[in-house]
Amino acid sequence: MSASSETAAATRPTWRESLRVYLEPASLRMLALGFSAGLPLLLVLGTLSFRLREAGIDRATIGFLSWVGLAYGFKWVWAPLVDRVPIPLLTRWLGRRRSWLLLAQLGIVGGLVAMALGNPQQGLFAVTAAALVVAFSSATQDIALDAFRIESAETEKQAALAATYQTGYRLAMIWAGAGVLWLAAGAETAGSGYQNQAWMTAYLVMAASMLVGIVTVLLAPEPVPVAQPSPRTPGEWLRQTLVDPFADFFRRYRWQAALILALIGVYRISDVVMGIMANPFYVDMQYTKAEVAAVTKIYGVIMTLVGAYVGGILSMRFGVMRILMLGAITSAISNLLFAWLAGHGHDVNALIVVVSADNLAGGIASAAFIAYLSSLTNIQYSATQYALFSSLMLLLPKFVAGWSGAFVDQFGYATFFTSTALLGLPVLVLVWLAGRVLPPAQAEASSAA
């Protein structure tokens, strides 16, 4: 056994140590804050597409309206401001990270209330504008929250924080997906067809659910601030704020930066592109809101928890790059299951199998991917650099997803789901290449064997 292998074995955490980290306060806080981060996403994307389809909006329009989610892809533009600019009064009271978190969360609440009060059949523009407010505020929350998470624990524990964050995130997505469908179904009156009053009730409950994150922000301690050099001139401030975070990344990784950015840009493309049409698919397959809610609530929760924690533990034990590969493979396979379901027809038991596999794969992939992105950041520029990575993660997939409705209209659901699985093939190559050319220090940290 080589000296490097002996060192890796000596520093590898035991299974008990790997599990104990999930009970630490920082991990539990990330569970609640992950819920706050995951709640708005479906309400402006997947769940909104279900609502729009039920309201009679055509699939092509629904696909193009998914470009609201591009706000997440451009958050790197204002990330330097979130990273460096204080908010009057709030920053003095809460600190840099928590002040931006609270402001963003209040914006999400306001946008969700506006979406609740709107009616897409009578005013689609107003509902879309409110969704943009939610998306922009949610992206801002992500910027501050990613920095908060990265600064809350050392690198060795980032996989665990990513897993608890992802668990809270996925639980919120289930609440904002299955939960909102249950709420809307329960609020419906006798009769059939679209009932906006039921959706208004559901979205108001979602706005109130943001209290989970707001209370956590108010009670959580502010991470120890990283010392920043004081700029002497406005030009120096602009350089430190807008230029240095990006220059630092390219300076550290040099030519490998292009490979890393390419991997980040396409890693979740299969999931994101497929996800836009999942709820319209359920509607067109004649699944009721109660059926979709029951399946995603029960089996989605279980498999999400399993996937997120398995992904986090395996990443700590065997290295992030290996679990990234596992996540990429299982995500593509789960999309093929949706293609099978499209030809199989309306079958709740089959839906259980497909949704379970999809959530398991998504949990594993997301936990490993968040840990990978966190490992790439310099803590001095954590908010800006992580925003760049997570924005790039969504930019191309969200743009491609905008055409998903038109693609389904032309070729059908089965071909669409198969095509999204094939989109994952380049990801496998990029993960393999990235694992071979990692800088020595990071390769050592990412390999447990």
RODO-2510 file (C-alpha; in nm, 4 decimals, decimal comma):
residues 449
     n   res          X          Y          Z
     1     m     0,0000     0,0000     0,0000
     2     s     0,1401     0,3401    -0,0966
     3     a     0,1951     0,6211     0,1539
     4     s    -0,0853     0,8251    -0,0041
     5     s    -0,3253     0,5307     0,0258
     6     e    -0,2333     0,4827     0,3921
     7     t    -0,2914     0,8532     0,4563
     8     a    -0,6307     0,8438     0,2833
     9     a    -0,7342     0,5385     0,4849
    10     a    -0,6219     0,7009     0,8103
    11     t    -0,8177     1,0194     0,7477
    12     r    -1,1294     0,8485     0,6115
    13     p    -1,4176     0,8996     0,8596
    14     t    -1,5793     0,5958     1,0179
    15     w    -1,9421     0,5125     0,9411
    16     r    -2,0376     0,6367     1,2898
    17     e    -1,8596     0,9692     1,2334
    18     s    -2,0190     1,0015     0,8899
    19     l    -2,3660     0,9604     1,0402
    20     r    -2,3125     1,1729     1,3525
    21     v    -2,2522     1,4869     1,1481
    22     y    -2,6198     1,4906     1,0485
    23     l    -2,7199     1,5668     1,4084
    24     e    -2,4990     1,8743     1,4393
    25     p    -2,6770     2,2137     1,4644
    26     a    -2,5387     2,3342     1,1309
    27     s    -2,6867     2,0293     0,9554
    28     l    -3,0264     2,0740     1,1212
    29     r    -3,0349     2,4431     1,0253
    30     m    -2,9608     2,3503     0,6654
    31     l    -3,2588     2,1133     0,6718
    32     a    -3,4935     2,4056     0,7472
    33     l    -3,3179     2,6486     0,5147
    34     g    -3,3158     2,3887     0,2385
    35     f    -3,6939     2,3720     0,2774
    36     s    -3,7112     2,7496     0,2345
    37     a    -3,4955     2,7283    -0,0785
    38     g    -3,6872     2,4431    -0,2400
    39     l    -4,0383     2,5757    -0,1811
    40     p    -4,0515     2,8503    -0,4507
    41     l    -3,8974     2,6499    -0,7355
    42     l    -4,1907     2,4262    -0,8260
    43     l    -4,4420     2,7021    -0,7567
    44     v    -4,3028     2,8969    -1,0525
    45     l    -4,2200     2,5906    -1,2659
    46     g    -4,3642     2,2404    -1,2245
    47     t    -4,6668     2,3142    -1,0087
    48     l    -4,7412     2,6279    -1,2071
    49     s    -4,7334     2,4218    -1,5276
    50     f    -4,9947     2,1859    -1,3755
    51     r    -5,2124     2,4856    -1,2845
    52     l    -5,1727     2,6417    -1,6293
    53     r    -5,2483     2,3170    -1,8107
    54     e    -5,5605     2,2656    -1,6009
    55     a    -5,6600     2,6239    -1,6828
    56     g    -5,6483     2,5369    -2,0527
    57     i    -5,3145     2,6981    -2,1438
    58     d    -5,1508     2,5138    -2,4355
    59     r    -4,8314     2,3089    -2,3874
    60     a    -4,6141     2,5292    -2,6090
    61     t    -4,7026     2,8383    -2,4049
    62     i    -4,6358     2,6503    -2,0821
    63     g    -4,2941     2,5490    -2,2128
    64     f    -4,1974     2,9028    -2,3045
    65     l    -4,3255     3,0379    -1,9729
    66     s    -4,0769     2,8067    -1,8019
    67     w    -3,8150     3,0646    -1,9045
    68     v    -3,9227     3,2432    -1,5877
    69     g    -3,6763     3,0012    -1,4330
    70     l    -3,3898     3,1651    -1,6228
    71     a    -3,3722     3,4071    -1,3293
    72     y    -3,1873     3,1250    -1,1543
    73     g    -2,9490     3,1037    -1,4491
    74     f    -2,8518     3,4709    -1,4337
    75     k    -2,8195     3,5155    -1,0590
    76     w    -2,4424     3,5442    -1,0935
    77     v    -2,5059     3,8933    -1,2367
    78     w    -2,6199     4,0340    -0,9002
    79     a    -2,4387     3,7806    -0,6802
    80     p    -2,1426     4,0175    -0,6192
    81     l    -2,3839     4,2705    -0,4700
    82     v    -2,5315     4,0086    -0,2366
    83     d    -2,1779     3,9026    -0,1470
    84     r    -2,0486     4,2490    -0,0605
    85     v    -2,3185     4,5176    -0,0297
    86     p    -2,4796     4,5662     0,3151
    87     i    -2,8521     4,6318     0,3535
    88     p    -2,9260     4,9413     0,5618
    89     l    -3,0334     4,8503     0,9180
    90     l    -3,0851     4,4811     0,8380
    91     t    -2,7151     4,3981     0,7986
    92     r    -2,6291     4,5716     1,1257
    93     w    -2,9035     4,3713     1,2989
    94     l    -2,8606     4,0270     1,1396
    95     g    -2,5243     4,0267     0,9645
    96     r    -2,4349     4,0071     0,5966
    97     r    -2,5720     3,6615     0,5095
    98     r    -2,8870     3,6560     0,7205
    99     s    -2,9953     4,0084     0,6185
   100     w    -2,9995     3,9137     0,2508
   101     l    -3,1721     3,5859     0,3333
   102     l    -3,4530     3,7618     0,5184
   103     l    -3,5021     4,0247     0,2468
   104     a    -3,5219     3,7581    -0,0235
   105     q    -3,7658     3,5471     0,1768
   106     l    -4,0003     3,8429     0,2233
   107     g    -3,9900     3,8983    -0,1542
   108     i    -4,0858     3,5338    -0,2111
   109     v    -4,3825     3,5660     0,0247
   110     g    -4,5052     3,8781    -0,1560
   111     g    -4,4733     3,7148    -0,4978
   112     l    -4,6556     3,3988    -0,3906
   113     v    -4,9439     3,6035    -0,2517
   114     a    -4,9690     3,7860    -0,5858
   115     m    -4,9692     3,4522    -0,7727
   116     a    -5,2460     3,3303    -0,5420
   117     l    -5,4629     3,6330    -0,6160
   118     g    -5,4122     3,6087    -0,9945
   119     n    -5,6120     3,4059    -1,2455
   120     p    -5,4224     3,2699    -1,5509
   121     q    -5,7441     3,2414    -1,7521
   122     q    -5,8166     3,6134    -1,7136
   123     g    -5,4719     3,7619    -1,6599
   124     l    -5,1853     3,5345    -1,7601
   125     f    -4,9429     3,8299    -1,7736
   126     a    -5,0084     3,9232    -1,4099
   127     v    -4,9503     3,5663    -1,2921
   128     t    -4,6303     3,5488    -1,4976
   129     a    -4,5049     3,8812    -1,3556
   130     a    -4,5676     3,7582    -1,0013
   131     a    -4,3822     3,4364    -1,0854
   132     l    -4,0866     3,6464    -1,2013
   133     v    -4,0811     3,8241    -0,8646
   134     v    -4,0783     3,4878    -0,6872
   135     a    -3,8036     3,3534    -0,9136
   136     f    -3,5833     3,6623    -0,8713
   137     s    -3,6281     3,6629    -0,4924
   138     s    -3,5729     3,2879    -0,4753
   139     a    -3,2517     3,3161    -0,6792
   140     t    -3,1334     3,5901    -0,4427
   141     q    -3,2108     3,3664    -0,1453
   142     d    -3,0053     3,0903    -0,3085
   143     i    -2,7050     3,3219    -0,3425
   144     a    -2,7053     3,4174     0,0248
   145     l    -2,7942     3,0673     0,1424
   146     d    -2,5166     2,8954    -0,0521
   147     a    -2,2644     3,1349     0,1025
   148     f    -2,4208     3,0802     0,4468
   149     r    -2,3868     2,7030     0,4042
   150     i    -2,0296     2,7095     0,2751
   151     e    -1,9181     2,9391     0,5574
   152     s    -2,0970     2,7344     0,8264
   153     a    -1,8684     2,4291     0,8230
   154     e    -1,5330     2,3059     0,7023
   155     t    -1,4875     2,1398     0,3629
   156     e    -1,4963     1,7857     0,5078
   157     k    -1,8548     1,8388     0,6283
   158     q    -1,9902     2,0053     0,3161
   159     a    -2,1239     1,6749     0,1792
   160     a    -2,3309     1,6292     0,4966
   161     l    -2,4593     1,9873     0,4837
   162     a    -2,5386     1,9350     0,1168
   163     a    -2,7346     1,6199     0,2020
   164     t    -2,9438     1,7845     0,4761
   165     y    -2,9920     2,0916     0,2574
   166     q    -3,1008     1,8702    -0,0282
   167     t    -3,3352     1,6762     0,1983
   168     g    -3,5067     1,9956     0,3109
   169     y    -3,5069     2,1170    -0,0481
   170     r    -3,6702     1,8004    -0,1762
   171     l    -3,9222     1,7903     0,1075
   172     a    -4,0220     2,1442     0,0155
   173     m    -4,0530     2,0485    -0,3505
   174     i    -4,2837     1,7648    -0,2483
   175     w    -4,4869     2,0041    -0,0338
   176     a    -4,4938     2,2567    -0,3206
   177     g    -4,5785     1,9782    -0,5649
   178     a    -4,7877     1,7092    -0,3976
   179     g    -4,8937     1,9250    -0,1046
   180     v    -5,0254     2,2082    -0,3162
   181     l    -5,2197     1,9615    -0,5318
   182     w    -5,3820     1,8117    -0,2238
   183     l    -5,4663     2,1571    -0,0935
   184     a    -5,6138     2,2642    -0,4275
   185     a    -5,8113     1,9412    -0,4596
   186     g    -5,9437     1,9766    -0,1057
   187     a    -6,0516     2,3363    -0,1650
   188     e    -6,2475     2,2550    -0,4808
   189     t    -6,6245     2,2850    -0,4741
   190     a    -6,8697     2,0563    -0,6503
   191     g    -6,8252     2,0555    -1,0243
   192     s    -6,5476     1,9964    -1,2730
   193     g    -6,3044     2,2132    -1,4611
   194     y    -6,0550     2,4747    -1,3492
   195     q    -6,1335     2,6408    -1,0138
   196     n    -5,9074     2,9366    -0,9438
   197     q    -6,0347     2,9799    -0,5867
   198     a    -5,8900     2,6389    -0,4972
   199     w    -5,5496     2,7337    -0,6369
   200     m    -5,5632     3,0666    -0,4514
   201     t    -5,6047     2,8821    -0,1217
   202     a    -5,3171     2,6470    -0,2020
   203     y    -5,0755     2,9260    -0,2988
   204     l    -5,1598     3,1295     0,0130
   205     v    -5,0699     2,8261     0,2258
   206     m    -4,7414     2,8020     0,0356
   207     a    -4,6664     3,1667     0,1145
   208     a    -4,7281     3,0971     0,4841
   209     s    -4,4941     2,7958     0,4633
   210     m    -4,2018     3,0308     0,4056
   211     l    -4,2182     3,1005     0,7806
   212     v    -4,0017     2,7898     0,8255
   213     g    -3,7098     2,9665     0,6624
   214     i    -3,7832     3,3098     0,8068
   215     v    -3,7863     3,1812     1,1665
   216     t    -3,4672     2,9810     1,1065
   217     v    -3,2884     3,2885     0,9722
   218     l    -3,3958     3,4949     1,2724
   219     l    -3,2755     3,2300     1,5210
   220     a    -2,9596     3,1065     1,3448
   221     p    -2,6164     3,2497     1,4281
   222     e    -2,4415     3,4493     1,1587
   223     p    -2,1344     3,2658     1,0201
   224     v    -1,8023     3,4150     1,1214
   225     p    -1,7381     3,6800     0,8534
   226     v    -1,4391     3,6266     0,6297
   227     a    -1,1939     3,9151     0,6515
   228     q    -1,2046     4,1230     0,3344
   229     p    -0,9425     4,3817     0,2338
   230     s    -1,0834     4,7319     0,2567
   231     p    -1,0980     4,9038    -0,0843
   232     r    -0,9314     5,2437    -0,0997
   233     t    -1,1046     5,3722    -0,4118
   234     p    -1,4376     5,3078    -0,5922
   235     g    -1,2442     5,1400    -0,8714
   236     e    -1,0779     4,9034    -0,6272
   237     w    -1,4173     4,8198    -0,4753
   238     l    -1,5554     4,7359    -0,8188
   239     r    -1,2545     4,5162    -0,8918
   240     q    -1,2872     4,3286    -0,5615
   241     t    -1,6628     4,2919    -0,6020
   242     l    -1,7072     4,2166    -0,9717
   243     v    -1,3729     4,0968    -1,1089
   244     d    -1,1750     3,9181    -0,8369
   245     p    -1,4278     3,6380    -0,7650
   246     f    -1,4267     3,5245    -1,1280
   247     a    -1,0537     3,5858    -1,1809
   248     d    -0,9759     3,3786    -0,8701
   249     f    -1,1555     3,0737    -1,0109
   250     f    -0,9758     3,0853    -1,3462
   251     r    -0,6437     3,1567    -1,1744
   252     r    -0,6794     2,8474    -0,9531
   253     y    -0,7974     2,6041    -1,2213
   254     r    -0,6412     2,7513    -1,5372
   255     w    -0,7312     2,5421    -1,8449
   256     q    -0,9241     2,2920    -1,6356
   257     a    -1,1789     2,5662    -1,5642
   258     a    -1,3340     2,5131    -1,9093
   259     l    -1,3886     2,1417    -1,8413
   260     i    -1,5325     2,2104    -1,4950
   261     l    -1,7707     2,4754    -1,6274
   262     a    -1,8829     2,2444    -1,9094
   263     l    -1,9634     1,9710    -1,6574
   264     i    -2,1534     2,2129    -1,4361
   265     g    -2,3454     2,3458    -1,7359
   266     v    -2,4903     2,0102    -1,8410
   267     y    -2,4877     1,7849    -1,5332
   268     r    -2,8593     1,8286    -1,4499
   269     i    -2,9826     1,8828    -1,8072
   270     s    -3,1767     1,5536    -1,8227
   271     d    -3,3720     1,6272    -1,5048
   272     v    -3,4407     1,9942    -1,5742
   273     v    -3,5596     1,9514    -1,9327
   274     m    -3,7785     1,6535    -1,8423
   275     g    -3,9213     1,8184    -1,5311
   276     i    -4,1013     2,0995    -1,7142
   277     m    -4,3337     1,8554    -1,8906
   278     a    -4,3825     1,6099    -1,6019
   279     n    -4,6963     1,7743    -1,4610
   280     p    -4,8590     1,8423    -1,8004
   281     f    -4,7850     1,4734    -1,8701
   282     y    -4,9759     1,3711    -1,5559
   283     v    -5,2719     1,5882    -1,6572
   284     d    -5,2770     1,4515    -2,0115
   285     m    -5,2489     1,0931    -1,8787
   286     q    -5,5671     1,1569    -1,6768
   287     y    -5,4038     1,1302    -1,3351
   288     t    -5,6021     1,3281    -1,0804
   289     k    -5,4480     1,5854    -0,8474
   290     a    -5,5129     1,3482    -0,5566
   291     e    -5,3339     1,0579    -0,7314
   292     v    -5,0294     1,2652    -0,8230
   293     a    -5,0169     1,4163    -0,4752
   294     a    -5,0466     1,0781    -0,2996
   295     v    -4,7743     0,9128    -0,5043
   296     t    -4,5240     1,1977    -0,4830
   297     k    -4,6028     1,2657    -0,1160
   298     i    -4,5576     0,9110     0,0163
   299     y    -4,3076     0,7511    -0,2178
   300     g    -4,1393     1,0744    -0,3223
   301     v    -4,0601     1,1666     0,0396
   302     i    -3,9201     0,8237     0,1247
   303     m    -3,7008     0,7925    -0,1826
   304     t    -3,5861     1,1540    -0,1615
   305     l    -3,4670     1,1026     0,1957
   306     v    -3,2950     0,7785     0,0998
   307     g    -3,1318     0,9325    -0,2074
   308     a    -3,0068     1,2491    -0,0374
   309     y    -2,8578     1,0716     0,2629
   310     v    -2,7134     0,7873     0,0588
   311     g    -2,5576     1,0417    -0,1764
   312     g    -2,4092     1,2397     0,1122
   313     i    -2,2720     0,9355     0,2968
   314     l    -2,1310     0,7724    -0,0164
   315     s    -1,9677     1,1010    -0,1204
   316     m    -1,7908     1,1219     0,2153
   317     r    -1,6860     0,7557     0,2029
   318     f    -1,5928     0,7031    -0,1613
   319     g    -1,5396     1,0493    -0,3071
   320     v    -1,7639     1,2998    -0,4780
   321     m    -1,6605     1,2210    -0,8366
   322     r    -1,7641     0,8564    -0,8173
   323     i    -2,1067     0,9476    -0,6797
   324     l    -2,1435     1,2176    -0,9455
   325     m    -2,1072     0,9422    -1,2036
   326     l    -2,3581     0,7227    -1,0228
   327     g    -2,6061     1,0108    -1,0043
   328     a    -2,5690     1,0901    -1,3751
   329     i    -2,6352     0,7303    -1,4757
   330     t    -2,9388     0,6805    -1,2523
   331     s    -3,0912     1,0145    -1,3563
   332     a    -3,0819     0,9193    -1,7242
   333     i    -3,2299     0,5762    -1,6525
   334     s    -3,5175     0,7275    -1,4536
   335     n    -3,6134     0,9387    -1,7564
   336     l    -3,6396     0,6232    -1,9647
   337     l    -3,8899     0,4964    -1,7093
   338     f    -4,1096     0,7968    -1,7876
   339     a    -4,0899     0,7031    -2,1572
   340     w    -4,2086     0,3539    -2,0659
   341     l    -4,4939     0,4988    -1,8595
   342     a    -4,6076     0,7094    -2,1555
   343     g    -4,6702     0,3923    -2,3536
   344     h    -4,7999     0,1929    -2,0586
   345     g    -5,0950     0,4206    -1,9897
   346     h    -5,2759     0,5293    -1,6752
   347     d    -5,1524     0,3061    -1,3936
   348     v    -5,1019     0,4343    -1,0386
   349     n    -4,8751     0,1438    -0,9417
   350     a    -4,6518     0,2109    -1,2417
   351     l    -4,6461     0,5792    -1,1456
   352     i    -4,5267     0,4802    -0,7976
   353     v    -4,2318     0,2885    -0,9447
   354     v    -4,1335     0,5692    -1,1812
   355     v    -4,1639     0,8511    -0,9267
   356     s    -3,9730     0,6487    -0,6643
   357     a    -3,6852     0,5803    -0,9023
   358     d    -3,6776     0,9414    -1,0185
   359     n    -3,6607     1,0795    -0,6633
   360     l    -3,3953     0,8293    -0,5555
   361     a    -3,1769     0,9213    -0,8525
   362     g    -3,2345     1,2918    -0,8036
   363     g    -3,1430     1,2761    -0,4351
   364     i    -2,8150     1,0946    -0,4994
   365     a    -2,7146     1,3208    -0,7874
   366     s    -2,8038     1,6450    -0,6124
   367     a    -2,6243     1,5663    -0,2857
   368     a    -2,3030     1,4806    -0,4703
   369     f    -2,3321     1,7741    -0,7092
   370     i    -2,3821     2,0312    -0,4338
   371     a    -2,0783     1,8952    -0,2503
   372     y    -1,8784     1,9141    -0,5750
   373     l    -1,9766     2,2752    -0,6397
   374     s    -1,8968     2,3696    -0,2800
   375     s    -1,5493     2,2187    -0,3111
   376     l    -1,4733     2,4450    -0,6070
   377     t    -1,5320     2,7723    -0,4238
   378     n    -1,2854     2,9979    -0,2494
   379     i    -1,4497     3,0877     0,0833
   380     q    -1,3408     3,4498     0,0339
   381     y    -1,5799     3,4723    -0,2624
   382     s    -1,8231     3,1945    -0,1668
   383     a    -2,1500     3,3699    -0,2584
   384     t    -2,0363     3,4959    -0,5981
   385     q    -1,8522     3,1835    -0,7082
   386     y    -2,1232     2,9414    -0,5989
   387     a    -2,3831     3,1622    -0,7688
   388     l    -2,1783     3,1395    -1,0886
   389     f    -2,1687     2,7603    -1,0663
   390     s    -2,5338     2,7093    -0,9747
   391     s    -2,6439     2,9637    -1,2384
   392     l    -2,4462     2,7863    -1,5058
   393     m    -2,6025     2,4600    -1,3879
   394     l    -2,9464     2,5913    -1,4905
   395     l    -2,8813     2,8302    -1,7769
   396     l    -2,8578     2,5881    -2,0714
   397     p    -3,1070     2,3323    -1,9293
   398     k    -3,3710     2,6007    -1,8636
   399     f    -3,3274     2,7453    -2,2130
   400     v    -3,3609     2,4028    -2,3753
   401     a    -3,6588     2,3225    -2,1515
   402     g    -3,8461     2,6208    -2,2936
   403     w    -3,8929     2,4260    -2,6168
   404     s    -4,0135     2,1118    -2,4424
   405     g    -4,3850     2,1822    -2,4940
   406     a    -4,3412     2,2363    -2,8680
   407     f    -4,1289     1,9165    -2,8867
   408     v    -4,4024     1,7125    -2,7134
   409     d    -4,6663     1,8560    -2,9477
   410     q    -4,4566     1,7466    -3,2465
   411     f    -4,3177     1,4076    -3,1357
   412     g    -4,5120     1,2918    -2,8285
   413     y    -4,4203     1,2216    -2,4693
   414     a    -4,2369     0,8907    -2,5180
   415     t    -3,9896     1,0369    -2,7681
   416     f    -3,9478     1,3434    -2,5489
   417     f    -3,8554     1,1460    -2,2358
   418     t    -3,6184     0,9226    -2,4328
   419     s    -3,4496     1,2288    -2,5773
   420     t    -3,3988     1,3800    -2,2329
   421     a    -3,2275     1,0583    -2,1227
   422     l    -2,9930     1,0788    -2,4220
   423     l    -2,9043     1,4338    -2,3188
   424     g    -2,7307     1,2761    -2,0202
   425     l    -2,4738     1,0839    -2,2264
   426     p    -2,2267     1,3755    -2,2636
   427     v    -2,2483     1,4199    -1,8865
   428     l    -2,0935     1,0759    -1,8311
   429     v    -1,7953     1,1685    -2,0475
   430     l    -1,7449     1,5016    -1,8712
   431     v    -1,7612     1,3463    -1,5230
   432     w    -1,5016     1,0895    -1,6288
   433     l    -1,2716     1,3588    -1,7712
   434     a    -1,3150     1,5891    -1,4719
   435     g    -1,2234     1,3056    -1,2369
   436     r    -0,8999     1,2450    -1,4278
   437     v    -0,7752     1,6038    -1,4457
   438     l    -0,8670     1,7381    -1,1015
   439     p    -0,5924     1,9440    -0,9361
   440     p    -0,3852     1,7188    -0,7061
   441     a    -0,5205     1,8677    -0,3805
   442     q    -0,8815     1,8356    -0,4885
   443     a    -0,8340     1,4909    -0,6387
   444     e    -0,6969     1,3751    -0,3032
   445     a    -0,9951     1,5272    -0,1215
   446     s    -1,2441     1,3772    -0,3655
   447     s    -1,1023     1,0256    -0,3627
   448     a    -1,1416     0,7875    -0,0762
   449     a    -0,9690     0,4933    -0,2318
***
